[in-house]
Amino acid sequence: MTTDATRPVRRCPICGKPRAEAHSPFCSTRCRDRDLVKWLDEGYALPGRPADVDPED
Ligand SMILES: [Zn+2]
């Protein structure tokens, strides 16, 4: 089989492994979760969190 040579291999953006169709575009649920954590870690503000909202607003 040479199917890998005829089309570009889509890789998981998290770990670089070939992705799994079931978890596209990631290779696994673990990497998908890690991507989500990365987004949150970059300071994405979650709406509806009154505990962290500045009272001056
Ligand atoms: Zn991965």
PDB file of the backbone (N, CA, C, O) and the ligand in Angstrom, with CONECT records:
HET     ZN  A 101       1
ATOM      1  N   MET A   1       0.830  -1.203   0.000  1.00  0.00           N
ATOM      2  CA  MET A   1       0.000   0.000   0.000  1.00  0.00           C
ATOM      3  C   MET A   1       0.866   1.256   0.000  1.00  0.00           C
ATOM      4  O   MET A   1       1.810   1.369   0.782  1.00  0.00           O
ATOM      5  N   THR A   2       0.545   2.176  -0.863  1.00  0.00           N
ATOM      6  CA  THR A   2       1.318   3.416  -0.922  1.00  0.00           C
ATOM      7  C   THR A   2       0.390   4.625  -0.819  1.00  0.00           C
ATOM      8  O   THR A   2       0.684   5.694  -1.356  1.00  0.00           O
ATOM      9  N   THR A   3      -0.698   4.447  -0.145  1.00  0.00           N
ATOM     10  CA  THR A   3      -1.654   5.547  -0.050  1.00  0.00           C
ATOM     11  C   THR A   3      -1.057   6.739   0.680  1.00  0.00           C
ATOM     12  O   THR A   3      -1.427   7.880   0.405  1.00  0.00           O
ATOM     13  N   ASP A   4      -0.147   6.493   1.595  1.00  0.00           N
ATOM     14  CA  ASP A   4       0.464   7.585   2.351  1.00  0.00           C
ATOM     15  C   ASP A   4       1.313   8.484   1.457  1.00  0.00           C
ATOM     16  O   ASP A   4       1.514   9.662   1.755  1.00  0.00           O
ATOM     17  N   ALA A   5       1.805   7.922   0.369  1.00  0.00           N
ATOM     18  CA  ALA A   5       2.682   8.683  -0.504  1.00  0.00           C
ATOM     19  C   ALA A   5       1.900   9.525  -1.507  1.00  0.00           C
ATOM     20  O   ALA A   5       2.444  10.448  -2.113  1.00  0.00           O
ATOM     21  N   THR A   6       0.645   9.206  -1.673  1.00  0.00           N
ATOM     22  CA  THR A   6      -0.131   9.896  -2.696  1.00  0.00           C
ATOM     23  C   THR A   6      -0.922  11.065  -2.146  1.00  0.00           C
ATOM     24  O   THR A   6      -1.432  11.892  -2.901  1.00  0.00           O
ATOM     25  N   ARG A   7      -1.019  11.131  -0.846  1.00  0.00           N
ATOM     26  CA  ARG A   7      -1.742  12.269  -0.280  1.00  0.00           C
ATOM     27  C   ARG A   7      -1.006  12.764   0.969  1.00  0.00           C
ATOM     28  O   ARG A   7      -0.365  11.979   1.667  1.00  0.00           O
ATOM     29  N   PRO A   8      -1.101  14.053   1.244  1.00  0.00           N
ATOM     30  CA  PRO A   8      -0.391  14.600   2.406  1.00  0.00           C
ATOM     31  C   PRO A   8      -0.943  14.021   3.698  1.00  0.00           C
ATOM     32  O   PRO A   8      -2.148  13.819   3.847  1.00  0.00           O
ATOM     33  N   VAL A   9      -0.052  13.764   4.610  1.00  0.00           N
ATOM     34  CA  VAL A   9      -0.459  13.222   5.894  1.00  0.00           C
ATOM     35  C   VAL A   9      -0.845  14.362   6.817  1.00  0.00           C
ATOM     36  O   VAL A   9      -0.044  15.249   7.112  1.00  0.00           O
ATOM     37  N   ARG A  10      -2.059  14.317   7.254  1.00  0.00           N
ATOM     38  CA  ARG A  10      -2.520  15.325   8.217  1.00  0.00           C
ATOM     39  C   ARG A  10      -1.995  14.957   9.590  1.00  0.00           C
ATOM     40  O   ARG A  10      -2.190  13.843  10.077  1.00  0.00           O
ATOM     41  N   ARG A  11      -1.341  15.899  10.188  1.00  0.00           N
ATOM     42  CA  ARG A  11      -0.746  15.603  11.491  1.00  0.00           C
ATOM     43  C   ARG A  11      -1.463  16.334  12.616  1.00  0.00           C
ATOM     44  O   ARG A  11      -2.022  17.417  12.444  1.00  0.00           O
ATOM     45  N   CYS A  12      -1.420  15.700  13.754  1.00  0.00           N
ATOM     46  CA  CYS A  12      -1.992  16.288  14.951  1.00  0.00           C
ATOM     47  C   CYS A  12      -1.228  17.565  15.290  1.00  0.00           C
ATOM     48  O   CYS A  12      -0.005  17.526  15.422  1.00  0.00           O
ATOM     49  N   PRO A  13      -1.919  18.697  15.435  1.00  0.00           N
ATOM     50  CA  PRO A  13      -1.249  19.966  15.736  1.00  0.00           C
ATOM     51  C   PRO A  13      -0.642  20.001  17.131  1.00  0.00           C
ATOM     52  O   PRO A  13       0.148  20.892  17.445  1.00  0.00           O
ATOM     53  N   ILE A  14      -0.998  19.059  17.950  1.00  0.00           N
ATOM     54  CA  ILE A  14      -0.491  19.054  19.318  1.00  0.00           C
ATOM     55  C   ILE A  14       0.811  18.280  19.418  1.00  0.00           C
ATOM     56  O   ILE A  14       1.802  18.794  19.935  1.00  0.00           O
ATOM     57  N   CYS A  15       0.816  17.056  18.930  1.00  0.00           N
ATOM     58  CA  CYS A  15       1.985  16.213  19.123  1.00  0.00           C
ATOM     59  C   CYS A  15       2.665  15.851  17.812  1.00  0.00           C
ATOM     60  O   CYS A  15       3.768  15.304  17.825  1.00  0.00           O
ATOM     61  N   GLY A  16       2.029  16.145  16.673  1.00  0.00           N
ATOM     62  CA  GLY A  16       2.652  15.915  15.397  1.00  0.00           C
ATOM     63  C   GLY A  16       2.493  14.507  14.849  1.00  0.00           C
ATOM     64  O   GLY A  16       3.024  14.189  13.785  1.00  0.00           O
ATOM     65  N   LYS A  17       1.786  13.686  15.547  1.00  0.00           N
ATOM     66  CA  LYS A  17       1.531  12.342  15.041  1.00  0.00           C
ATOM     67  C   LYS A  17       0.428  12.382  14.000  1.00  0.00           C
ATOM     68  O   LYS A  17      -0.395  13.297  13.997  1.00  0.00           O
ATOM     69  N   PRO A  18       0.407  11.398  13.120  1.00  0.00           N
ATOM     70  CA  PRO A  18      -0.699  11.332  12.161  1.00  0.00           C
ATOM     71  C   PRO A  18      -2.031  11.307  12.893  1.00  0.00           C
ATOM     72  O   PRO A  18      -2.221  10.561  13.853  1.00  0.00           O
ATOM     73  N   ARG A  19      -2.927  12.123  12.426  1.00  0.00           N
ATOM     74  CA  ARG A  19      -4.190  12.242  13.143  1.00  0.00           C
ATOM     75  C   ARG A  19      -5.090  11.044  12.888  1.00  0.00           C
ATOM     76  O   ARG A  19      -4.908  10.290  11.933  1.00  0.00           O
ATOM     77  N   ALA A  20      -6.057  10.896  13.764  1.00  0.00           N
ATOM     78  CA  ALA A  20      -7.068   9.860  13.593  1.00  0.00           C
ATOM     79  C   ALA A  20      -8.354  10.507  13.114  1.00  0.00           C
ATOM     80  O   ALA A  20      -8.770  11.543  13.632  1.00  0.00           O
ATOM     81  N   GLU A  21      -8.974   9.894  12.130  1.00  0.00           N
ATOM     82  CA  GLU A  21     -10.200  10.469  11.587  1.00  0.00           C
ATOM     83  C   GLU A  21     -11.250  10.666  12.678  1.00  0.00           C
ATOM     84  O   GLU A  21     -12.015  11.630  12.652  1.00  0.00           O
ATOM     85  N   ALA A  22     -11.274   9.757  13.618  1.00  0.00           N
ATOM     86  CA  ALA A  22     -12.285   9.811  14.675  1.00  0.00           C
ATOM     87  C   ALA A  22     -12.088  11.012  15.579  1.00  0.00           C
ATOM     88  O   ALA A  22     -13.027  11.477  16.225  1.00  0.00           O
ATOM     89  N   HIS A  23     -10.846  11.516  15.622  1.00  0.00           N
ATOM     90  CA  HIS A  23     -10.552  12.615  16.534  1.00  0.00           C
ATOM     91  C   HIS A  23     -10.055  13.838  15.778  1.00  0.00           C
ATOM     92  O   HIS A  23      -9.444  14.734  16.361  1.00  0.00           O
ATOM     93  N   SER A  24     -10.320  13.868  14.490  1.00  0.00           N
ATOM     94  CA  SER A  24      -9.864  14.959  13.642  1.00  0.00           C
ATOM     95  C   SER A  24     -10.098  16.324  14.281  1.00  0.00           C
ATOM     96  O   SER A  24     -11.159  16.547  14.864  1.00  0.00           O
ATOM     97  N   PRO A  25      -9.142  17.239  14.188  1.00  0.00           N
ATOM     98  CA  PRO A  25      -7.848  17.061  13.505  1.00  0.00           C
ATOM     99  C   PRO A  25      -6.745  16.549  14.422  1.00  0.00           C
ATOM    100  O   PRO A  25      -5.564  16.714  14.119  1.00  0.00           O
ATOM    101  N   PHE A  26      -7.105  15.953  15.498  1.00  0.00           N
ATOM    102  CA  PHE A  26      -6.107  15.477  16.444  1.00  0.00           C
ATOM    103  C   PHE A  26      -5.940  13.969  16.317  1.00  0.00           C
ATOM    104  O   PHE A  26      -6.666  13.306  15.576  1.00  0.00           O
ATOM    105  N   CYS A  27      -4.970  13.445  17.056  1.00  0.00           N
ATOM    106  CA  CYS A  27      -4.688  12.022  16.954  1.00  0.00           C
ATOM    107  C   CYS A  27      -5.445  11.237  18.017  1.00  0.00           C
ATOM    108  O   CYS A  27      -5.583  10.018  17.926  1.00  0.00           O
ATOM    109  N   SER A  28      -5.925  11.942  19.010  1.00  0.00           N
ATOM    110  CA  SER A  28      -6.595  11.250  20.100  1.00  0.00           C
ATOM    111  C   SER A  28      -7.393  12.245  20.926  1.00  0.00           C
ATOM    112  O   SER A  28      -7.224  13.457  20.792  1.00  0.00           O
ATOM    113  N   THR A  29      -8.241  11.738  21.758  1.00  0.00           N
ATOM    114  CA  THR A  29      -9.007  12.624  22.638  1.00  0.00           C
ATOM    115  C   THR A  29      -8.087  13.342  23.603  1.00  0.00           C
ATOM    116  O   THR A  29      -8.370  14.458  24.038  1.00  0.00           O
ATOM    117  N   ARG A  30      -6.987  12.695  23.933  1.00  0.00           N
ATOM    118  CA  ARG A  30      -6.045  13.321  24.860  1.00  0.00           C
ATOM    119  C   ARG A  30      -5.481  14.601  24.265  1.00  0.00           C
ATOM    120  O   ARG A  30      -5.384  15.618  24.954  1.00  0.00           O
ATOM    121  N   CYS A  31      -5.113  14.559  23.010  1.00  0.00           N
ATOM    122  CA  CYS A  31      -4.572  15.757  22.377  1.00  0.00           C
ATOM    123  C   CYS A  31      -5.665  16.800  22.182  1.00  0.00           C
ATOM    124  O   CYS A  31      -5.412  18.001  22.274  1.00  0.00           O
ATOM    125  N   ARG A  32      -6.855  16.343  21.919  1.00  0.00           N
ATOM    126  CA  ARG A  32      -7.952  17.293  21.774  1.00  0.00           C
ATOM    127  C   ARG A  32      -8.184  18.033  23.089  1.00  0.00           C
ATOM    128  O   ARG A  32      -8.402  19.244  23.109  1.00  0.00           O
ATOM    129  N   ASP A  33      -8.133  17.294  24.160  1.00  0.00           N
ATOM    130  CA  ASP A  33      -8.285  17.914  25.475  1.00  0.00           C
ATOM    131  C   ASP A  33      -7.138  18.863  25.760  1.00  0.00           C
ATOM    132  O   ASP A  33      -7.322  19.930  26.345  1.00  0.00           O
ATOM    133  N   ARG A  34      -5.947  18.456  25.334  1.00  0.00           N
ATOM    134  CA  ARG A  34      -4.782  19.299  25.598  1.00  0.00           C
ATOM    135  C   ARG A  34      -4.901  20.611  24.838  1.00  0.00           C
ATOM    136  O   ARG A  34      -4.503  21.667  25.330  1.00  0.00           O
ATOM    137  N   ASP A  35      -5.451  20.530  23.638  1.00  0.00           N
ATOM    138  CA  ASP A  35      -5.635  21.746  22.852  1.00  0.00           C
ATOM    139  C   ASP A  35      -6.614  22.679  23.548  1.00  0.00           C
ATOM    140  O   ASP A  35      -6.420  23.894  23.581  1.00  0.00           O
ATOM    141  N   LEU A  36      -7.657  22.099  24.096  1.00  0.00           N
ATOM    142  CA  LEU A  36      -8.640  22.899  24.807  1.00  0.00           C
ATOM    143  C   LEU A  36      -8.007  23.581  26.007  1.00  0.00           C
ATOM    144  O   LEU A  36      -8.246  24.762  26.259  1.00  0.00           O
ATOM    145  N   VAL A  37      -7.207  22.839  26.738  1.00  0.00           N
ATOM    146  CA  VAL A  37      -6.519  23.391  27.906  1.00  0.00           C
ATOM    147  C   VAL A  37      -5.594  24.515  27.477  1.00  0.00           C
ATOM    148  O   VAL A  37      -5.462  25.522  28.172  1.00  0.00           O
ATOM    149  N   LYS A  38      -4.956  24.339  26.333  1.00  0.00           N
ATOM    150  CA  LYS A  38      -4.044  25.365  25.838  1.00  0.00           C
ATOM    151  C   LYS A  38      -4.797  26.661  25.587  1.00  0.00           C
ATOM    152  O   LYS A  38      -4.321  27.743  25.929  1.00  0.00           O
ATOM    153  N   TRP A  39      -5.963  26.545  24.995  1.00  0.00           N
ATOM    154  CA  TRP A  39      -6.769  27.730  24.740  1.00  0.00           C
ATOM    155  C   TRP A  39      -7.117  28.429  26.040  1.00  0.00           C
ATOM    156  O   TRP A  39      -6.990  29.648  26.159  1.00  0.00           O
ATOM    157  N   LEU A  40      -7.552  27.650  27.004  1.00  0.00           N
ATOM    158  CA  LEU A  40      -7.933  28.245  28.288  1.00  0.00           C
ATOM    159  C   LEU A  40      -6.722  28.860  28.959  1.00  0.00           C
ATOM    160  O   LEU A  40      -6.810  29.902  29.607  1.00  0.00           O
ATOM    161  N   ASP A  41      -5.584  28.192  28.790  1.00  0.00           N
ATOM    162  CA  ASP A  41      -4.373  28.641  29.445  1.00  0.00           C
ATOM    163  C   ASP A  41      -3.865  29.944  28.863  1.00  0.00           C
ATOM    164  O   ASP A  41      -3.142  30.686  29.528  1.00  0.00           O
ATOM    165  N   GLU A  42      -4.236  30.224  27.638  1.00  0.00           N
ATOM    166  CA  GLU A  42      -3.776  31.450  26.997  1.00  0.00           C
ATOM    167  C   GLU A  42      -4.607  32.652  27.409  1.00  0.00           C
ATOM    168  O   GLU A  42      -4.458  33.733  26.840  1.00  0.00           O
ATOM    169  N   GLY A  43      -5.456  32.478  28.365  1.00  0.00           N
ATOM    170  CA  GLY A  43      -6.177  33.608  28.916  1.00  0.00           C
ATOM    171  C   GLY A  43      -7.513  33.868  28.270  1.00  0.00           C
ATOM    172  O   GLY A  43      -8.057  34.969  28.359  1.00  0.00           O
ATOM    173  N   TYR A  44      -8.036  32.861  27.628  1.00  0.00           N
ATOM    174  CA  TYR A  44      -9.370  33.021  27.059  1.00  0.00           C
ATOM    175  C   TYR A  44     -10.370  33.214  28.180  1.00  0.00           C
ATOM    176  O   TYR A  44     -10.549  32.334  29.022  1.00  0.00           O
ATOM    177  N   ALA A  45     -11.011  34.348  28.191  1.00  0.00           N
ATOM    178  CA  ALA A  45     -11.928  34.654  29.277  1.00  0.00           C
ATOM    179  C   ALA A  45     -13.234  33.895  29.093  1.00  0.00           C
ATOM    180  O   ALA A  45     -13.850  33.926  28.027  1.00  0.00           O
ATOM    181  N   LEU A  46     -13.628  33.234  30.127  1.00  0.00           N
ATOM    182  CA  LEU A  46     -14.899  32.530  30.093  1.00  0.00           C
ATOM    183  C   LEU A  46     -16.013  33.463  30.546  1.00  0.00           C
ATOM    184  O   LEU A  46     -15.947  34.031  31.637  1.00  0.00           O
ATOM    185  N   PRO A  47     -17.021  33.621  29.723  1.00  0.00           N
ATOM    186  CA  PRO A  47     -18.154  34.464  30.118  1.00  0.00           C
ATOM    187  C   PRO A  47     -18.947  33.808  31.242  1.00  0.00           C
ATOM    188  O   PRO A  47     -19.009  32.583  31.347  1.00  0.00           O
ATOM    189  N   GLY A  48     -19.539  34.629  32.061  1.00  0.00           N
ATOM    190  CA  GLY A  48     -20.381  34.101  33.115  1.00  0.00           C
ATOM    191  C   GLY A  48     -19.602  33.573  34.293  1.00  0.00           C
ATOM    192  O   GLY A  48     -19.969  32.555  34.879  1.00  0.00           O
ATOM    193  N   ARG A  49     -18.516  34.265  34.652  1.00  0.00           N
ATOM    194  CA  ARG A  49     -17.783  33.870  35.856  1.00  0.00           C
ATOM    195  C   ARG A  49     -17.727  35.031  36.825  1.00  0.00           C
ATOM    196  O   ARG A  49     -16.684  35.672  36.957  1.00  0.00           O
ATOM    197  N   PRO A  50     -18.808  35.312  37.495  1.00  0.00           N
ATOM    198  CA  PRO A  50     -18.913  36.500  38.363  1.00  0.00           C
ATOM    199  C   PRO A  50     -17.855  36.523  39.450  1.00  0.00           C
ATOM    200  O   PRO A  50     -17.511  37.596  39.944  1.00  0.00           O
ATOM    201  N   ALA A  51     -17.339  35.391  39.828  1.00  0.00           N
ATOM    202  CA  ALA A  51     -16.360  35.332  40.917  1.00  0.00           C
ATOM    203  C   ALA A  51     -15.063  36.051  40.529  1.00  0.00           C
ATOM    204  O   ALA A  51     -14.347  36.566  41.387  1.00  0.00           O
ATOM    205  N   ASP A  52     -14.774  36.077  39.218  1.00  0.00           N
ATOM    206  CA  ASP A  52     -13.514  36.673  38.777  1.00  0.00           C
ATOM    207  C   ASP A  52     -13.719  38.039  38.141  1.00  0.00           C
ATOM    208  O   ASP A  52     -12.758  38.671  37.704  1.00  0.00           O
ATOM    209  N   VAL A  53     -14.959  38.496  38.088  1.00  0.00           N
ATOM    210  CA  VAL A  53     -15.243  39.770  37.447  1.00  0.00           C
ATOM    211  C   VAL A  53     -14.912  40.917  38.380  1.00  0.00           C
ATOM    212  O   VAL A  53     -15.220  40.894  39.572  1.00  0.00           O
ATOM    213  N   ASP A  54     -14.277  41.918  37.801  1.00  0.00           N
ATOM    214  CA  ASP A  54     -13.954  43.087  38.599  1.00  0.00           C
ATOM    215  C   ASP A  54     -15.225  43.834  38.974  1.00  0.00           C
ATOM    216  O   ASP A  54     -16.022  44.165  38.096  1.00  0.00           O
ATOM    217  N   PRO A  55     -15.430  44.104  40.250  1.00  0.00           N
ATOM    218  CA  PRO A  55     -16.680  44.744  40.700  1.00  0.00           C
ATOM    219  C   PRO A  55     -16.839  46.153  40.171  1.00  0.00           C
ATOM    220  O   PRO A  55     -17.933  46.716  40.201  1.00  0.00           O
ATOM    221  N   GLU A  56     -15.739  46.726  39.683  1.00  0.00           N
ATOM    222  CA  GLU A  56     -15.830  48.094  39.183  1.00  0.00           C
ATOM    223  C   GLU A  56     -16.647  48.169  37.894  1.00  0.00           C
ATOM    224  O   GLU A  56     -17.113  49.239  37.504  1.00  0.00           O
ATOM    225  N   ASP A  57     -16.806  47.075  37.272  1.00  0.00           N
ATOM    226  CA  ASP A  57     -17.595  47.054  36.054  1.00  0.00           C
ATOM    227  C   ASP A  57     -19.077  47.088  36.422  1.00  0.00           C
ATOM    228  O   ASP A  57     -19.933  47.077  35.538  1.00  0.00           O
TER     229      ASP A  57
HETATM  230 ZN    ZN A 101      -1.691  14.151  19.090  1.00  0.00          ZN2+
END
